[in-house]
């Protein structure tokens, strides 16, 4: 079950930030480069500019960049005054292994009759009457042992209450069953009888059954060719813009296809419902995928500098006072929202830097 309780950081914590004696918050300031000494092994200052034209430098003992899964990589690549390929990029690893959680609607679950189940898979408040505005939503996923046995990546399913008639007739009212659905699993053999009238009549009867559209939320496996690079085009601050070449591996689609088969088999075994899947009809994969704004992997963590950008302490390899915070350090992405892992790594990094300075 995923919990939703959005917090606007600036609104929620502004009073604490203003009152803190050891924090200075500067808004509308843009970091241009991380400036090192001639050896390139230590950051000395950070160059900053505003869109209004002001420029200044910031000095510190230690620096942490936490500008997101894309901008973290871009900032390291822009900092090429000494290391010509970019700071921390001596092994051409900065910007590689970009990952995102992908989601797409494909397939339906029919006949899940449990009223409790219907409520569980519909996003709603836990206890609105008591003032609890936290929202919960259930997902289906596989055990680790199943993923290892089947050799698939993480795939999860959100079952969205739907209207079966849109699957059969299409949103424009036209009969669209054979166009939209290519493969059916479990106990729904009559549909493929080849007699259109019987099929249509069968579905007319089943309109009374609960129907859920499957929202597939999947892990993207690491791909070194999926990467962020710099272009020659300049932004308003005369800094090179980035280019994202987002690529997938074959296992990403194969995992989704196999996951539909496993879901159909399990629902048939338990009698909880049946799966109608059109996954084989996807002829424009991965174009129809939608990214989930969870940018990960571009400064990935590895003990080996040839395999990653930061070490286990989130320190950039070869730069002893520069650290990276955020999902860009993820070596793999899973399928779940990255926020809690980002927070855990940030707290761990703060403790590390505090211990380093004491």
C-alpha positions as CSV (number, residue, x, y, z in Angstrom):
1,X,0.0,0.0,0.0
2,X,1.4,3.4,-1.0
3,X,0.7,6.4,1.3
4,X,0.1,9.9,-0.1
5,X,0.6,12.9,2.2
6,X,2.0,15.7,0.1
7,X,4.1,18.3,2.0
8,X,5.2,21.7,0.5
9,X,8.7,21.9,1.9
10,X,9.0,25.7,1.7
11,X,5.6,26.3,3.3
12,X,5.9,23.7,6.0
13,X,9.5,24.4,7.1
14,X,10.0,28.1,6.3
15,X,9.8,29.2,9.9
16,X,12.4,26.7,11.1
17,X,14.7,27.6,8.2
18,X,14.4,31.3,9.1
19,X,15.0,30.7,12.8
20,X,18.0,28.3,12.3
21,X,21.4,30.0,13.2
22,X,23.4,27.5,11.1
23,X,21.4,27.6,7.9
24,X,21.4,30.4,5.3
25,X,18.9,29.9,2.5
26,X,19.4,31.8,-0.7
27,X,16.5,31.8,-3.2
28,X,16.6,32.5,-7.0
29,X,20.3,31.7,-7.1
30,X,21.7,29.3,-9.7
31,X,24.9,27.3,-9.3
32,X,27.0,27.6,-12.4
33,X,30.1,25.4,-11.7
34,X,31.9,23.7,-8.9
35,X,35.4,25.3,-8.8
36,X,38.4,23.1,-7.8
37,X,42.1,23.7,-7.3
38,X,44.6,22.9,-10.0
39,X,44.7,19.2,-8.9
40,X,40.9,18.9,-9.3
41,X,40.6,16.8,-6.1
42,X,38.9,19.3,-3.9
43,X,36.1,21.9,-4.4
44,X,37.2,25.4,-3.3
45,X,34.2,27.5,-4.2
46,X,30.8,27.4,-6.0
47,X,30.1,30.0,-8.7
48,X,26.5,31.3,-8.4
49,X,24.5,33.7,-10.6
50,X,21.0,35.1,-10.7
51,X,18.9,35.8,-13.7
52,X,19.1,39.5,-12.8
53,X,22.8,39.4,-13.4
54,X,24.3,39.2,-9.9
55,X,27.2,36.8,-9.4
56,X,29.0,35.6,-6.3
57,X,31.0,32.6,-4.9
58,X,30.3,30.4,-1.9
59,X,33.1,28.9,0.1
60,X,32.7,25.8,2.4
61,X,34.6,22.9,3.9
62,X,32.3,20.4,2.2
63,X,29.8,20.7,-0.6
64,X,26.7,18.6,-1.3
65,X,24.8,18.9,-4.6
66,X,21.2,18.0,-4.4
67,X,19.6,19.3,-7.5
68,X,17.8,16.2,-8.8
69,X,18.5,13.2,-11.0
70,X,19.2,15.3,-14.1
71,X,20.8,18.5,-12.8
72,X,23.2,16.7,-10.5
73,X,24.8,15.1,-13.6
74,X,24.6,18.3,-15.6
75,X,26.4,20.3,-12.9
76,X,29.3,17.8,-12.7
77,X,29.6,17.9,-16.5
78,X,29.6,21.7,-16.5
79,X,32.4,21.8,-13.9
80,X,35.1,21.1,-16.5
81,X,37.7,23.8,-15.8
82,X,40.3,21.3,-14.6
83,X,38.9,17.9,-15.4
84,X,38.0,18.5,-19.0
85,X,35.4,15.7,-19.2
86,X,33.6,17.1,-16.1
87,X,34.1,16.7,-12.4
88,X,34.1,13.1,-11.2
89,X,33.9,12.0,-14.8
90,X,37.4,10.5,-15.3
91,X,35.8,7.2,-16.2
92,X,33.0,8.6,-18.4
93,X,30.3,7.6,-15.9
94,X,28.6,10.9,-15.1
95,X,25.2,11.0,-16.7
96,X,25.0,7.3,-17.5
97,X,22.4,4.8,-16.4
98,X,19.5,7.2,-16.4
99,X,16.4,5.4,-15.1
100,X,12.8,6.4,-14.5
101,X,9.8,4.6,-13.3
102,X,7.4,4.1,-16.2
103,X,3.7,3.7,-16.1
104,X,1.1,2.8,-18.7
105,X,-2.4,1.4,-18.9
106,X,-2.6,-2.0,-20.5
107,X,-5.0,-4.8,-19.7
108,X,-8.0,-5.4,-17.4
109,X,-8.9,-7.5,-14.4
110,X,-12.5,-8.7,-14.6
111,X,-14.7,-10.3,-12.0
112,X,-13.0,-9.2,-8.8
113,X,-16.2,-9.3,-6.8
114,X,-14.9,-8.4,-3.3
115,X,-16.4,-5.1,-2.1
116,X,-13.5,-4.7,0.2
117,X,-11.2,-5.2,-2.7
118,X,-12.9,-2.5,-4.7
119,X,-12.5,-0.1,-1.9
120,X,-8.9,-1.1,-1.3
121,X,-7.8,-0.3,-4.9
122,X,-9.6,3.0,-5.1
123,X,-7.5,5.9,-3.8
124,X,-9.2,7.3,-0.7
125,X,-8.6,8.9,2.7
126,X,-7.8,6.6,5.6
127,X,-9.9,8.4,8.2
128,X,-11.1,11.8,6.8
129,X,-13.8,12.1,9.5
130,X,-11.0,12.1,12.2
131,X,-9.0,14.7,10.3
132,X,-6.5,12.3,8.8
133,X,-5.9,13.6,5.3
134,X,-3.4,10.9,4.4
135,X,-4.4,9.0,1.2
136,X,-3.7,5.3,0.7
137,X,-3.7,3.2,-2.4
138,X,-3.0,-0.5,-2.9
139,X,-0.7,-2.1,-5.4
140,X,0.0,-5.7,-6.4
141,X,3.6,-6.8,-6.7
142,X,5.7,-9.9,-6.8
143,X,7.8,-11.5,-4.0
144,X,11.6,-11.4,-4.5
145,X,11.7,-15.2,-4.9
146,X,9.3,-15.0,-7.8
147,X,11.2,-12.3,-9.6
148,X,14.5,-14.3,-9.1
149,X,12.8,-17.5,-10.4
150,X,11.2,-15.8,-13.4
151,X,14.2,-13.5,-14.0
152,X,12.1,-10.4,-14.3
153,X,12.5,-6.8,-13.1
154,X,10.1,-5.2,-10.6
155,X,6.6,-4.7,-11.9
156,X,3.6,-3.5,-9.9
157,X,0.0,-3.1,-10.8
158,X,-2.5,-0.5,-9.7
159,X,-6.0,-1.7,-10.4
160,X,-8.2,1.3,-11.4
161,X,-12.0,0.9,-11.3
162,X,-13.1,1.0,-14.9
163,X,-16.0,0.7,-17.4
164,X,-15.9,-2.6,-19.3
165,X,-17.9,-1.1,-22.1
166,X,-15.0,1.2,-23.1
167,X,-12.8,-1.9,-23.6
168,X,-15.3,-3.7,-25.8
169,X,-16.9,-0.9,-27.8
170,X,-14.2,1.7,-27.7
171,X,-14.6,5.3,-26.4
172,X,-16.2,6.3,-29.6
173,X,-18.9,3.6,-29.3
174,X,-17.5,1.4,-32.1
175,X,-17.1,-2.3,-31.5
176,X,-13.4,-2.6,-30.7
177,X,-12.8,-5.9,-29.0
178,X,-10.5,-7.6,-31.6
179,X,-8.6,-4.3,-32.1
180,X,-7.8,-3.7,-28.5
181,X,-7.2,-7.1,-27.0
182,X,-4.7,-9.6,-28.3
183,X,-4.3,-12.2,-25.6
184,X,-6.5,-13.4,-22.7
185,X,-5.3,-15.5,-19.8
186,X,-7.1,-17.7,-17.3
187,X,-10.7,-18.9,-17.5
188,X,-12.4,-16.8,-20.2
189,X,-12.2,-19.2,-23.1
190,X,-15.6,-18.4,-24.6
191,X,-14.3,-15.0,-25.8
192,X,-12.2,-16.5,-28.4
193,X,-14.9,-18.7,-29.9
194,X,-14.6,-16.8,-33.1
195,X,-18.3,-15.9,-33.1
196,X,-18.6,-12.2,-32.6
197,X,-22.2,-12.2,-31.6
198,X,-21.6,-14.7,-28.8
199,X,-18.6,-12.8,-27.6
200,X,-20.5,-9.6,-27.5
201,X,-23.4,-11.2,-25.7
202,X,-21.0,-12.7,-23.2
203,X,-19.5,-9.3,-22.4
204,X,-22.9,-7.7,-22.1
205,X,-23.6,-10.1,-19.3
206,X,-20.3,-9.4,-17.7
207,X,-20.8,-5.6,-17.5
208,X,-22.3,-6.3,-14.1
209,X,-19.0,-7.6,-12.9
210,X,-16.4,-5.3,-11.3
211,X,-13.7,-4.3,-13.9
212,X,-10.3,-2.7,-13.2
213,X,-8.0,-1.2,-15.8
214,X,-4.4,-2.2,-15.1
215,X,-2.0,0.6,-14.5
216,X,1.5,-0.9,-14.9
217,X,4.2,0.8,-12.8
218,X,7.5,-0.8,-13.6
219,X,11.2,-0.7,-12.8
220,X,13.6,0.3,-15.6
221,X,16.8,-1.8,-15.5
222,X,20.1,0.1,-15.7
223,X,21.4,0.8,-19.2
224,X,24.7,2.7,-19.7
225,X,23.5,4.1,-23.0
226,X,20.6,5.8,-21.3
227,X,22.3,9.0,-20.4
228,X,22.6,12.8,-19.9
229,X,25.1,14.8,-22.0
230,X,25.6,18.4,-22.7
231,X,24.7,20.2,-25.9
232,X,26.2,23.3,-27.5
233,X,23.0,25.3,-26.9
234,X,23.2,27.8,-24.0
235,X,20.6,28.7,-21.4
236,X,19.9,32.2,-20.0
237,X,23.0,32.0,-17.8
238,X,25.1,31.0,-20.8
239,X,25.5,27.4,-19.5
240,X,25.3,24.5,-21.8
241,X,21.9,22.8,-21.8
242,X,21.5,19.0,-21.4
243,X,20.3,16.3,-23.7
244,X,18.7,13.2,-22.4
245,X,18.9,10.0,-24.4
246,X,16.4,7.7,-22.6
247,X,16.9,4.1,-23.5
248,X,15.5,0.8,-22.4
249,X,16.6,-2.8,-22.2
250,X,14.8,-5.8,-23.7
251,X,14.1,-7.2,-20.2
252,X,12.0,-4.1,-19.4
253,X,9.3,-5.1,-21.8
254,X,9.8,-8.9,-21.3
255,X,9.3,-8.4,-17.6
256,X,6.0,-6.6,-18.1
257,X,4.7,-9.3,-20.5
258,X,5.6,-12.1,-18.1
259,X,4.1,-10.2,-15.2
260,X,0.8,-10.1,-16.9
261,X,0.9,-13.9,-17.4
262,X,1.8,-14.4,-13.8
263,X,-1.0,-12.1,-12.6
264,X,-3.5,-13.9,-14.8
265,X,-2.4,-17.3,-13.5
266,X,-2.6,-16.3,-9.9
267,X,-6.0,-14.7,-10.1
268,X,-7.3,-17.8,-11.9
269,X,-5.8,-20.0,-9.2
270,X,-7.4,-18.1,-6.4
271,X,-10.7,-17.4,-8.2
272,X,-10.3,-13.7,-7.5
273,X,-10.8,-12.7,-11.1
274,X,-9.3,-13.0,-14.6
275,X,-6.9,-10.9,-16.7
276,X,-7.5,-9.7,-20.2
277,X,-4.2,-8.4,-21.5
278,X,-3.4,-6.6,-24.7
279,X,0.4,-6.4,-23.9
280,X,1.3,-8.4,-27.1
281,X,-0.5,-5.7,-29.2
282,X,2.0,-2.9,-28.1
283,X,3.7,-2.1,-31.3
284,X,5.2,1.2,-30.2
285,X,7.0,0.2,-27.0
286,X,8.6,2.1,-25.4
287,X,7.1,5.3,-26.9
288,X,3.8,5.0,-25.2
289,X,5.5,4.8,-21.8
290,X,5.1,7.8,-19.6
291,X,7.9,8.6,-17.2
292,X,7.0,9.1,-13.5
293,X,9.3,12.1,-12.9
294,X,11.6,9.9,-10.8
295,X,14.9,10.7,-12.3
296,X,17.5,8.2,-11.1
297,X,21.0,6.7,-11.7
298,X,23.0,9.5,-13.4
299,X,25.6,9.6,-10.6
300,X,25.3,6.0,-9.5
301,X,26.8,4.6,-6.4
302,X,29.6,2.0,-6.7
303,X,32.8,1.2,-4.7
304,X,34.5,0.9,-8.1
305,X,35.2,4.3,-9.7
306,X,35.0,2.6,-13.1
307,X,31.4,1.5,-12.4
308,X,30.0,4.6,-10.6
309,X,30.4,8.2,-9.7
310,X,30.0,8.2,-5.9
311,X,31.1,5.7,-3.2
312,X,29.1,4.2,-0.4
313,X,29.2,7.6,1.5
314,X,27.9,9.5,-1.6
315,X,31.3,11.1,-2.0
316,X,32.3,11.8,-5.6
317,X,35.3,9.5,-6.5
318,X,38.5,11.5,-6.6
319,X,37.0,14.7,-4.9
320,X,37.4,14.5,-1.1
321,X,34.9,17.2,-0.1
322,X,32.1,16.8,-2.7
323,X,29.0,14.7,-2.1
324,X,25.8,14.0,-4.0
325,X,22.4,13.7,-2.5
326,X,19.3,12.4,-4.2
327,X,18.1,9.6,-6.4
328,X,20.8,10.2,-9.0
329,X,23.0,7.9,-6.7
330,X,20.6,5.0,-7.1
331,X,22.3,1.9,-8.7
332,X,18.8,0.4,-9.3
333,X,15.4,1.9,-9.2
334,X,12.9,-0.7,-8.1
335,X,9.3,0.4,-8.8
336,X,8.3,2.3,-5.6
337,X,8.4,6.0,-5.2
338,X,12.0,7.1,-4.3
339,X,11.3,9.7,-1.7
340,X,11.8,7.7,1.5
341,X,15.1,6.2,0.1
342,X,16.2,9.8,-0.8
343,X,15.5,11.0,2.7
344,X,17.2,8.0,4.3
345,X,20.4,8.5,2.2
346,X,20.3,12.3,3.0
347,X,20.1,11.7,6.8
348,X,22.9,9.1,6.5
349,X,25.0,11.6,4.5
350,X,24.4,14.3,7.0
351,X,25.7,12.0,9.8
352,X,28.7,11.1,7.7
353,X,29.7,14.8,7.1
354,X,29.1,15.7,10.7
355,X,31.4,12.9,11.8
356,X,33.9,13.9,9.2
357,X,34.0,17.5,10.6
358,X,34.2,16.6,14.3
